[in-house]
C-alpha cells in the first residue's frame, strides 16, 4: 500500500459560507495576491501572476490548524502554473521546466535542531536564542541525507555539491520534532537539486522538470526514504541511556544519536569516488547498504571503469594503478605537476594499487557479487568478413583510454615500452579491413598508430599511423591489409604518439569498450595485459607491488632508493625533500609505514579473491605472503619510545634513505595497522594504551600536556607531536590547522573503535563510542571540513573547543567521503563482523551496562537483515582467599577461587565529588595462578569511569574453576580534584564474577531473491519470517552464509 493511502485526513473541500469567502477575498486582494482555496491541509497564497506561491502552511489532519510558514520571507515557489490542491497533495506544472523554492533559514550561528536553540558565537554558549526552522533534514530518493546544519556551515551563494534525487526524482523534507508531518516533493525528470545559501533563505534550484510536480503531506516519519527505495540503518540500545555534549551540556538518547550517525554518515555525500583511499572508503562506507542502493550500483560501475586505469609507472614497469584518472601522479596537473609536458615531482603513490585490490574484493565480499571478478572487457571491432558484425564490443558504450602519461619517464630518458589498448578477436571468415571506434578527450588533435598481428606468434601484419581531431568523439577508424587474411585469431592495438614524444599532458585517445561483455569471439587487452577478467587485472596490480615495490626482496612495500624505480630525493623521506605522497598528504618516503601497510592488506584480499574464483593454489600463496609481510612490517617499524618519562610501544612513521627514523606519534597508521590485522593482540593493546595514557607535545617533545583525545574528543589527532621540522615540499601549517599536523578525520575514530572492540574489550570500545556520540550531538553535527582559504569567508566551522579558527577537523563535508566509515564501523565493532569468501563472521559482544542491542537494516549479499545481540549472564559465587598487599596509588588486588566457570570479573567504583565526569582512569587485570606465580589472562581499562559504575575485565573464554585467580585494580588516576574509591566488604575488594553467553538473532527483512541463510548450522529462507539464532560462548565466532535457495 502506498504511504499516501495509509493516512486520510479530514478535509474541508465542500462549499464555504458566502461571508467567509467574501472576507477571504478582501483580505487577499489587500495583499495583492490571488488565493488558491484552502482545503484544511494546505493554506497557500499565490501572487497576481499565478506563477508564484508566496506563502504556504500545512496541517496533516485537514483541520486548518496550520503549522510553520514554509516559504522564506520575500521568497516564493516559482515559476508555476496549473496549481491545484486536493486533499493532502498540491500539484503544479512549471512554466519553463524549472522550480525555485525559498525555504525559511538562518545561516549564522550554530543551530540545535533537537532543542530549537541558536548559539550565535562559535566559542561560547552564552547568548543562546530560541529558533525553530520547519525542517530538520532532507532525504532524497537515492537515500542521501542532508541535515539543516550542513547548509549552515556553507558560504553564501550556490554550492558545488547537490542533492541527488536520481532513482525517483523525489525529496523528503523532514519536519522538526514539533511538526507532525513531512513533505514529499516529486519532480519528474529532475536528477539533482542545486541550492543557493543565503542569510535567511535556503533556495532549492531545480532544472529539467518534465511533468506535473507535487508536494504531498505525509505523517511524520511514516517513510524513511522517498519511494521506499531503500532502508536506512538504525540502532537501538537496551536499556537506552543518554550521551552528552560536554560543551553545551545537551543530553540525547544514545539510540537516537547512533541511528542518526549511522544514516547520515553513510548517506551524507551525493555521490561516490572511485580511486585510492576515496574509492576504498566509498566501498567500506556503503558495504552494508541495502542491496537496492543507488550508491552500490555506482560503486560497481566505477570499479569496472577504474580497473581500466592500469599502466606504466614512468619507469617502464607495468601494473600501477593510476592515481589521477588518466595520469599516474597524485594531483597531476594541479598540485605540484605544473611544468608543461612533464610532471616535475614524483607523485606516484605507493598504496594506490594495494588499496584498489582491497576495494574491489571488499565490495565483492559484502555484496556477494562474484560476477564483478569474472567481468571481462571487449572493444568495438568489425571486419569486412562475411559474418555477423561487429565481431566484438557490440554493446560498447564506455571508454578505455590509451594511458600514455605513464610512458613519460621521470628521469626523462626515452621510453622503450609504450602503453597500448588492444583487442584479441577471432575471425571465422576471411577479411581485409578492420574497423574500430575511437575518440578524443581534450582540446588537442592526436596522432596514433594502429597495429594488427596474427596470433599466437604475434606476427605483425599491418602498422598504420592515424590522425584524430579534437572534435572526433566517435570516429570509425578503418585499416586495410595488402591482401585478405584467413580465418583465425588476431590482435589489434592502438598507440598514442605522445608516448614516443615523451609528452605528459594533452588530449587522450579512447576506444569504445564494453566493461562487462559476453563476447565469445575475443576480449580486450591493455599493454602487456592479456588476461580477460577483472580478477586477472587484480593479479597484475598485485604482481606490480610484489616485483617493483620491495616485497620480492624484503617482504616489505616501500619506496626504493634505486634510479630504476625512483628519481633522487622525491621518495627519500629526508627532511624538506620528501613530497606529498605518503598517506593523507603527509611527509613520507623511504620505508614508509603509512603507505607500506597496504601491501599486507592486498595479500589477504587477493587470497579471498582467489578462493572466490576457485584458484585455491594461489589463495594459499597469497596467505603465505601475508604472514611474511606482517612479520617483516613488525620487525621494521615496531619500537619503544619514551615520552614525558613514560615508555610506550608503537610503530614509527618513516625511515628515510639515510637510515634516519622520523616519528611524531602517528596515531593513524598505528590504528590502521591494528585494524587491518598486522599487529598481534598484544601490540594492538600497546597502541591503545599509548593513546589512552599518552600526551601531546606542540614543541617537539620538550613539554607535554593534556591527554591525546583532549583536542578533538571524537578522535585522536593524526600525530601527537608537532612536526614542523619534518616537512614535504608543500610545507605545513601550525599544529591542529592541517590534518597531518595535529588535525583529525573521523576515519581515525572508526578504526580506533573497532581496534578496541577486537583486541581490548567491548566495554572499552563502548566507553570510547560514548565520547564519539557525545561529540556527534554537538549543534555543528560535524558538518564541516577544511576551512583554510575558504572562499566564502566562513572561517571556523566547529562549535566549541579547541579555540582555533582554522582547526582541521574533517567531518561530513565536501572532499572527505572517507569519514562515512565511522558509521559503517559501528556494527563491525559491536557485532564483531569480518567478511571472507566463506561468509560473514560474527563475534558479537554486549557491553556490560547493556542487556542487548539491535542493528537494523544491515545489507549483506543481497539481503537486508536486523541483528540483535542479547547477553545471557549468570553470576558465579567465589571464595575470597585473601587480599594481596597494597599496590600503591590506591591500587588493590583480591585472590579468589571461583565456584564455576566464569569469564568476567568486576568491581564497583565510587568517585567523589564527580564533577569532572571525564578522565577518571583505572585498569583491571585478571590473573590465573601458574605454578608459583601468576599468568595474566585478561586486561581492560577505563578512561572515563563514572561514579557507581561496575567496571569489568573479560577473558573472552570460560576460565577453569579449578584454578585460583586474582583480580588487580591498578594504574588508578582520578581526574583533577576528585578521588576514586573501590567497593570493599570487610576491608576486601567486593567483586562479582559473571558467566556470560551471547545470543545472536538475525531476522531477514528484505531480499531481491529467495535466499537461503545459514547461521552456524541454523538456516532460514530470506523470504520467510523466522529469525536465525545462535547462542555463543565467550569469544566464540559464528558464520553467516547466504546462498541461493534450492
FIGU-322759 format. One record per residue (C-alpha): x, y, z; residue in one letter. Coordinates in steps of 0.25 Angstrom, whole numbers, plus 5000, padded with zeros to 4 digits. Example, Ala and Ser with C-alpha at 12.3 -4.5 7.8 and 13.67 -1.06 7.14 Angstrom:
2
504949825031A505549965029S
This chain:
1046
500050005000X500550144997X500950225009X499950335004X498750245005X499050205019X498650335025X497450405020X497250535028X495850605029X495750715019X494850835016X494650835001X493150865002X492450995000X492851105010X491951215015X491851335006X492251435016X493551355019X493951345005X493651495003X494451535015X495651445010X495651504996X495651645002X496851615011X497651545000X497251654990X497851755000X499151685000X499251684984X499151534984X498251424978X497751314987X497651164984X496551114992X496951055005X496550915007X496950895022X498250825019X498950945011X498851095013X499551155001X499551294995X499851324980X500251454974X499551524963X500251454952X499851324958X501351274956X501851294970X501351234983X501751344993X501251275006X501051125009X500651055022X500150915025X499250835034X499350685032X498050665040X497250755030X496650835041X497250965037X498150975049X499351015040X500851005045X502051075042X502251165029X502951085019X503451195010X504451295013X504151445016X504151515002X504351374995X503451284987X503151154980X503251184965X503051194953X501751114954X500551094946X499351004948X499451004963X498350914970X498150854983X497350724986X497350665000X498850655004X499450684991X499850814984X500050794969X500750884959X501450904946X502650994943X502551104932X503951074928X504350934933X505050994946X504651004960X505151104971X504751084985X505251184996X505151115010X505251195023X506651185028X507651255037X509151245033X509851305044X510151235057X510051085062X508651025062X508250915071X507050855063X506750765075X506550875085X506250995076X507351075081X508251165073X509651195078X510151325071X511651305075X512551195072X513351205085X512351215095X510951165099X510551305104X509451385097X508751265092X507351295086X506151215082X506051175067X505051085061X505351045046X504250965039X505150855034X506250775041X506750695029X506550665015X506550515009X506650494994X506150374986X507550314986X507550315001X508550435002X508350515015X508650665017X508450725031X507950865032X509350885039X510050855027X509550975020X509851065032X511351035030X511451075016X511851205009X510751295003X510351264989X510151144980X510951024985X511650924977X511050804983X509650764981X508450684986X508450554977X507050514974X507250404964X506450274966X505150344967X505350494966X504750524980X505250594992X504650575006X504650695015X504650645029X503950735039X504550775052X504150695065X502950785067X502450785053X501550665052X501750645037X502850635026X502650675011X502950594999X503450674987X503250604974X503950664962X503850574949X505150574941X505950644951X507250574955X507850674965X507550794973X508550914974X508451004986X508751154988X509051185002X508651325007X508651385021X507151365023X506751275011X507151135007X506751134992X506651004984X506851014969X506350904960X506450884945X505950784935X504450774941X503750694930X502350674936X501450704947X502150724960X501550714974X501650744989X501050634998X500750645013X501150515020X501050475035X502450505041X503450385039X502450295032X503550275022X505050285023X505350295008X504550344997X503850234989X504350145000X505550114991X506450065002X506550055017X507450145025X508250075036X507750095051X508150045064X507550025078X508250005092X507449935103X507349995113X507550135106X508450235112X508850385110X510050435103X510550575106X511150685098X512150745108X512150885102X510650915103X510350805113X509250755104X508850615106X508150525096X507750375095X508950295091X508050205082X507550335075X508950385073X509450265068X508350245058X508550385053X510050365052X509850225044X508950285034X509550425032X511050365032X510750265021X509850355012X510250495014X511050505001X510250524988X511250424980X512350334982X513850344978X514650244970X516150234973X517150224984X516750244998X515450304994X515050184986X515350094997X514550175007X513350184998X513350034998X513550025013X512450135015X511450065007X511849925009X510549895018X509649975009X508249925005X508549844992X507549934985X508550054988X508850154976X510250164983X510550014981X510150024967X511050144965X512250074972X512149954964X512150034951X513350124956X514150004959X513949944945X514350074939X515550094948X516149954946X516450004932X517350114938X518650024940X519850064932X521350084933X521950154945X522850254938X524050154939X523450054929X522949954940X521549914936X520349894946X520250024954X518850074957X518750224953X518550324963X517850434956X516950374945X517850364932X519050424940X519950334949X520350444958X519450494970X519050634968X519550634954X519350764946X518950834959X519650814972X521150804968X521250754954X521150884947X522250894937X521850874922X521950734917X522550664929X522250664944X523450714951X523150634964X523050484966X521550484972X521350334969X520650284982X521150144987X519850104993X518850124982X519049994975X518849914988X517649994992X516949974979X517149824981X516549834995X515349924989X514949824979X515049704988X514349774999X513149804990X513049664985X513049604999X512049705004X511049704992X511249554989X511549604975X512649504969X512249544955X513049664957X514349584958X513849504946X513549624937X514349634924X514549754915X514249754900X514549874890X513749904878X514349844865X513749804852X514349744839X513949734825X513749584826X512449514823X512049494837X511149564848X511749694851X512349754859X513149644864X513349694878X512849804886X511449814881X510949884894X512149974896X511750104902X512850134911X514350184908X515650124911X516850224909X518250204904X518950234917X520150304910X520550394922X521150274929X522150254918X522750384921X523950344929X524250434941X525750424938X525450484925X526050364917X525350324905X524450204908X524550074900X523250014905X521850084902X520450064906X519450014896X517949984896X517749854889X516649754885X516849604882X515849554872X515549424865X515049434850X514349324845X514349374831X515449444822X515549594824X516449704818X515849824826X515749844841X515049964847X515050014861X514250124869X515250234875X515050374880X515850484886X515650544900X516250684901X516450814892X517750764884X517850674872X518450544874X519350454865X519450304868X519850174862X518950044859X519649914858X519049774854X519649644858X519349494855X519349414867X519849334875X521249374870X520849514869X521349534855X521249674850X520349694838X520049844838X520549974844X519750104840X519850244846X518550304849X518050454852X516950494861X516450634862X515950684876X514550684870X514550534868X513750474879X513250354872X514050324859X514150194851X515650164848X515850064837X517150004833X517349904821X518349804819X519049774806X518449644804X517249564810X517449504824X517049354826X516149324838X516849314851X517149394864X517749534863X518149644872X518049794868X518549904877X518650064877X519750144882X519750294885X520950364878X521050444891X521750324897X522850334887X522950484888X523050484904X521850574905X521150564919X519950654917X518950674906X517850604899X517650454900X517150344890X515950264895X515350134890X513950094891X513849984901X512849894908X513349874922X512549744924X512449674911X511849534908X512649534895X513149394891X514049444879X515049524887X515449614899X516149744902X517649764905X518449874911X519949884909X520549744912X519249704920X518449604912X517649534924X516149554921X515549574935X515549674946X516249564954X517349564944X517549714945X517649704960X518749604959X519449694950X519349804961X519849714972X521049664963X521449804961X521449834976X522249704979X523249714968X523549864968X523249924982X524149834991X523349704995X524049614986X525349644993X524949685007X523449655009X523249805011X522649905001X523450035001X524050144993X525350084987X526650164987X526950124973X526950204960X526150094953X525050124962X525150264967X525850394964X526750454975X526150504987X524650514984X524350384991X525450385001X524750435013X525850535016X525550665023X524950765013X525150685001X524050575003X522850604994X521350594997X521250454994X521150385008X519750355012X518750475014X519850565008X520750555020X522250555018X522850425016X523650335007X524750225008X524250115018X522850185019X521950115030X520750205025X520750155010X521450015012X520449955021X519449935009X520249835002X520049745014X518549765013X518549734998X519149605001X517949565009X516949624999X517649544987X517549414995X516049444997X515849474982X516649344978X515649264987X514449324981X515049294967X515349154970X516849184970X517249104982X518749094980X518949244978X518049264990X519049194999X520249264993X519549404996X519349365010X520749325012X521249455006X520349525016X520949455028X522349485023X521949635021X521349645035X522649595041X523449685033X522649805036X522649785051X524149755051X524449885043X523449985049X523149945064X523950015074X523950075088X523850225091X523950305104X523050415105X523050505117X523650395126X522750285121X523150175111X522150135100X522150035089X521650065075X522050075061X522950195056X522550275043X523750265034X525250225032X525850315021X526850265011X527950305021X527450215031X526850335040X525550305047X524450405047X523350395057X522450495062X521450405069X520650365057X519350315062X518650275049X519650185043X519750115057X518250095057X518050055043X519149945044X518449895056X517049895050X517649825037X518149715046X519649745044X519849755059X519849645070X518749655080X519849705090X520349805080X518949865078X518749875093X520049945094X519650045083X518350075091X519050085104X519950195098X518650265092X517950265105X519150295115X520050375106X520050525104X520250635093X521450725090X521450855082X522950875083X523650755078X523550675091X524150785101X522850795108X521550705109X520150745113X518750685112X518250555108X518350515093X516850525092X516750655099X516850735086X515750675078X515050575087X514450495076X515750445071X517250455073X518050555065X518750505053X520050525061X520350555075X521650635074X521650755065X522550725053X522950865048X524450815046X524050705036X523350755024X523050725010X523250824999X521850875001X522250915015X521150905027X520250995036X520351005051X519950895060X518450865059X518250945046X518550845036X518150695036X519550635036X520050725047X519050715059X517750715051X516850595050X515850515042X514650435046X515350315039X516350315051X515150305061X514650185053X515850095053X516050135067X514750085071X514849945064X516249925069X515749945084X514649845082X515449745075X516749745084X516349805097X514949795101X513549835097X513449915110X514650005106X514050025092X512750055097X513350165106X514050225094X512750215086X512050305096X513150405094X512850395079X511350405081X511450525091X512350605080X511350565069X510150625076X510850765077X510050865069X511050865058X510750725055X512150705049X511650775037X512950835033X514350815028X515550895023X515451045025X516751095020X516551195009X515051175010X514551254998X513251285006X514051345017X513351255027X514651225035X514451135046X513351035045X513350955058X512550995071X513350995083X514850955087X515850955082X515951115081X516651105067X515951175055X516651085045X516550955052X516650845043X515550745048X514950685036X513550645037X512350605027X512650715016X513250735002X514450654999X514450565011X513650445007X514550345015X513850395028X512650315025X513350195031X513150245045X511650205043X511950065036X512950025046X511950035057X511249905055X512649845052X513149885066X511949835073X511649705065X513049675062X512849665047X513849615038X513649575023X514249465016X514049375004X513349275014X512349385018X512149485029X512849445042X512149505055X512749505069X511649595076X511949655090X510949735099X511549845107X511449815122X510449925124X509449875114X508549765113X508449765098X508549845085X508049835071X508649885058X507549895047X507549895032X508949835030X509149805016X509949675012X510049595000X508649634994X507949635007X507449735018X507649685032X507349725046X508349675056X508149665071X509149625082X508649595096X509549565108X509149435116X509849465129X509949375141X510649425154X511749325159X512049325174X513449315178X514249295191X515149405195X516449355200X517049485203X517549625198X518849645193X519749755198X519449895194X520049935181X520250085183X519350195178X518150135184X518250005175X517649875181X517649735178X516849615183X517149465182X515949375180X515449235176X514249225166X513149125169X512949105154X513349145140X513349295138X513949395128X513749535135X514149595148X513749735152X513749835164X512949955167X513550095167X513150215175X513650355170X513550485178X513150595176X513050545162X512950685156X513850665144X513150545138X514450515130X515850465131X515550375143X516550255140X516750115145X517249985140X516749835143X517649715141X517149575143X518149465146X518249315148X519149245157X520249175149X521149095158X521849185168X521449315160X520349375153X519949385138X519149505133X517949455125X517249585122X517349735124X516449845122X516449995125X515550115126X515850255123X514550325128X513950235139X512650285145X512250295160X511550165164X511950095151X512349945151X513649925143X513949795137X515049715131X514749605121X515549475118X514749455105X514749305109X514249225120X515249205131X515549085139X514849085153X515948985158X516949105157X517249215167X517049355161X517449495165X516749625161X517649745161X517149895160X518349975157X518850105150X517750185157X517850325153X516650415157X516250545150X516750675156X516150705169X515450565170X515650435177X515350285173X514950185183X514750035181X513549965187X514049885199X513449775208X514149755222X515349825216X515449735204X515049775190X513549735187X513549675174X512649605164X512849485155X512049465143X511849355133X511349415120X510849365107X510349445095X509049405088X509049465074X507749475066X507749505051X506449545044X506349555029X505549685025X505749685010X506449614999X506449634984X506349484982X505949364991X507249334998X507549225008X508249285020X509149195029X509649235043X510549135049X509649025045X508349095047X507649125034X506549205029X505949265016X506149415013X504649415009X504149355022X503949425035X504749335044X505949385051X507249315051X507849295065X509149255071X509649255086X511149275086X512149255098X513149365101X514049395089X513249295080X513049335066X511949285057X511849295042X510649355034X510649305019X509649335009X509349254997X508249234986X507049154991X506849024984X
